[in-house]
Amino acid sequence: MPRATRTSAPRATAGDRPAQPSPVPAEVDLRPFMAAFPTGVAVVTSLDVDRRPWGMTCTSLCSVSLDPPSLVVSLRSASPTLGAIREQGGFALNLLHDRAQATSHRFSSGDPKRFDDTEWELPVPARGPHLRADSHATADCAVLSTTVIGDHTAVFAEVERVITRDLTPAPLLYGLRRYARWPLPAGTPATGSPDTRR
């Protein structure tokens, strides 16, 4: 009668061990990351139902489409400026030049007298106040849709018209928590575009 042989259980390998629970991810602070991505500076303006002007500084903006010409701006959801934009259905986007740092500060401070201390005009058919003395270009935009994401609202809009002005003062830039001016002299042709392979 053959003898029964004793076999030992196979040893567990690293691949057989139960997976350890993943550590809880730390809360992400996006601000330092985005501070390392320099952008232009703009002031978004609009009018409420009483034709009172509202405006705020904005660096979160991006083109969306060329046909139709459209863009998106990201605004704080609790902002009265966003409330005016919703009421009026449009806004003006003023791209600031590098001599307008004080205006950028003023419109990011919540100062209730910011329009009293700023030169502005409302040409027909403007969607919001044009900061002619502080901007090198202004776009009048009609709201297409809005999407709330966290504490901000993305406002998608179609550009109805664009007014460009003298670029002698260069575009105002902001990054690494400080202002800077465009490094190339006005009129120097660009060597390439980041959009050419889109």
C-alpha positions in Angstrom: 0.0 0.0 0.0 1.7 3.3 -1.0 2.5 5.6 1.8 0.7 9.0 1.9 3.1 11.8 1.3 2.8 15.1 3.2 2.8 18.2 1.1 3.3 21.7 2.5 1.1 24.6 1.5 2.7 26.9 -1.1 4.2 30.0 0.4 2.4 33.3 -0.2 4.2 35.6 -2.6 4.0 39.4 -2.6 1.4 39.2 -5.3 -0.8 37.0 -3.2 -0.9 39.3 -0.2 -4.0 41.4 0.4 -3.7 44.9 -0.9 -3.0 47.5 1.8 -5.6 50.3 2.0 -4.5 53.4 0.1 -3.6 56.4 2.2 -6.2 59.1 2.2 -5.0 61.7 -0.3 -4.1 65.1 1.2 -6.3 68.1 0.2 -4.9 69.7 -3.0 -4.1 73.4 -2.9 -4.3 74.4 -6.6 -3.1 78.0 -6.0 0.7 77.4 -6.0 0.3 75.3 -9.2 -1.7 77.9 -11.0 0.6 80.7 -9.8 3.3 79.1 -11.8 1.2 79.5 -15.0 1.5 83.3 -15.9 -1.5 84.8 -17.6 -2.8 88.1 -18.9 -5.0 90.2 -16.6 -8.5 91.3 -17.5 -11.4 93.2 -15.8 -14.9 91.7 -16.5 -17.6 94.3 -16.4 -21.4 94.3 -16.7 -24.5 96.2 -15.8 -27.4 95.1 -13.5 -31.1 95.7 -14.2 -30.8 99.2 -12.8 -27.9 100.0 -15.2 -25.5 100.1 -12.3 -21.9 99.0 -13.3 -20.2 96.0 -11.8 -16.7 94.6 -12.4 -14.0 92.3 -11.1 -10.4 91.4 -12.0 -10.1 88.1 -13.8 -7.1 86.0 -14.9 -9.1 82.8 -15.5 -10.1 83.0 -19.1 -9.6 81.0 -22.2 -10.7 80.9 -25.9 -13.1 78.1 -26.6 -13.9 78.3 -30.4 -13.2 80.4 -33.4 -16.5 79.6 -35.1 -18.5 80.8 -33.4 -16.0 83.1 -31.7 -16.4 82.1 -28.1 -14.5 82.1 -24.8 -15.0 81.1 -21.1 -14.3 83.1 -17.9 -14.3 81.6 -14.4 -15.8 83.9 -11.8 -16.5 83.5 -8.1 -20.1 82.3 -7.8 -20.9 84.8 -5.0 -19.6 87.8 -7.0 -22.1 90.6 -7.6 -20.5 91.0 -11.0 -21.6 87.5 -11.9 -25.1 88.4 -10.7 -25.1 91.4 -13.0 -23.9 89.2 -15.9 -26.7 86.7 -15.3 -29.3 89.6 -15.2 -28.0 91.3 -18.3 -27.0 88.3 -20.3 -23.6 89.6 -21.3 -20.4 91.3 -20.2 -17.4 93.3 -21.5 -13.9 91.8 -21.1 -11.2 94.4 -20.8 -7.6 93.2 -21.3 -5.4 95.4 -19.2 -2.1 97.0 -20.2 1.0 97.1 -18.0 0.3 100.6 -16.7 -3.0 99.5 -15.2 -1.8 97.6 -12.1 -3.7 100.0 -9.9 -6.9 99.2 -11.8 -6.3 95.5 -11.4 -5.9 96.0 -7.6 -9.0 98.2 -7.4 -11.2 95.7 -9.2 -10.0 92.8 -7.1 -10.5 94.6 -3.8 -14.2 94.9 -3.7 -14.0 98.6 -3.4 -17.5 100.0 -3.9 -16.1 103.1 -5.5 -14.0 101.4 -8.1 -16.0 102.9 -11.0 -15.8 106.3 -9.4 -12.0 106.2 -9.5 -11.7 104.6 -13.0 -12.2 106.1 -16.4 -14.9 104.2 -18.3 -17.4 104.6 -21.1 -20.5 102.7 -22.3 -20.6 102.9 -26.1 -23.6 101.5 -28.0 -24.0 98.5 -28.1 -21.5 97.7 -25.3 -22.3 94.7 -23.0 -20.5 96.4 -20.1 -18.3 99.4 -19.2 -15.2 99.7 -21.4 -12.1 100.7 -19.5 -10.6 102.6 -22.4 -7.7 104.2 -20.6 -6.6 101.0 -18.9 -7.1 98.3 -21.5 -5.4 97.5 -24.8 -8.4 95.5 -26.1 -12.1 95.0 -25.1 -14.5 92.3 -26.2 -18.3 92.5 -25.8 -19.7 89.1 -25.1 -23.2 87.4 -24.9 -23.6 84.6 -22.4 -24.2 81.2 -24.0 -24.3 79.0 -20.8 -23.0 78.8 -17.3 -21.7 75.8 -15.3 -21.1 75.9 -11.5 -18.0 74.0 -10.4 -17.2 74.3 -6.7 -17.0 77.9 -5.6 -16.7 79.3 -9.1 -18.9 79.5 -12.2 -17.7 79.0 -15.7 -19.4 81.5 -18.0 -19.3 80.5 -21.7 -19.9 83.4 -24.1 -20.0 84.3 -27.7 -17.8 87.3 -28.7 -19.9 89.9 -30.5 -17.2 92.4 -31.2 -13.6 93.2 -30.4 -12.1 96.7 -30.1 -8.3 96.9 -30.1 -6.2 99.9 -29.0 -2.6 101.0 -29.0 -0.2 98.4 -27.7 2.5 100.9 -26.8 1.9 100.0 -23.1 2.4 96.2 -23.3 -0.2 93.6 -22.0 -0.2 93.2 -18.2 0.9 89.8 -17.0 0.5 88.1 -13.6 2.3 85.0 -12.3 4.1 83.8 -9.2 2.0 86.3 -7.3 3.5 89.3 -9.0 2.9 91.5 -12.0 5.2 91.7 -15.1 5.1 93.2 -18.5 5.3 91.5 -21.8 9.0 90.8 -22.6 8.9 91.5 -26.3 8.7 95.0 -27.7 5.3 95.8 -29.3 5.3 94.8 -32.9 7.8 92.0 -32.6 6.4 89.1 -34.6 5.9 85.8 -32.7 8.0 82.8 -33.9 5.2 80.3 -33.3 1.8 79.6 -31.8 0.9 77.0 -29.1 -2.3 76.5 -31.0 -0.8 75.4 -34.3 -1.1 71.6 -33.5 -4.6 71.7 -32.1 
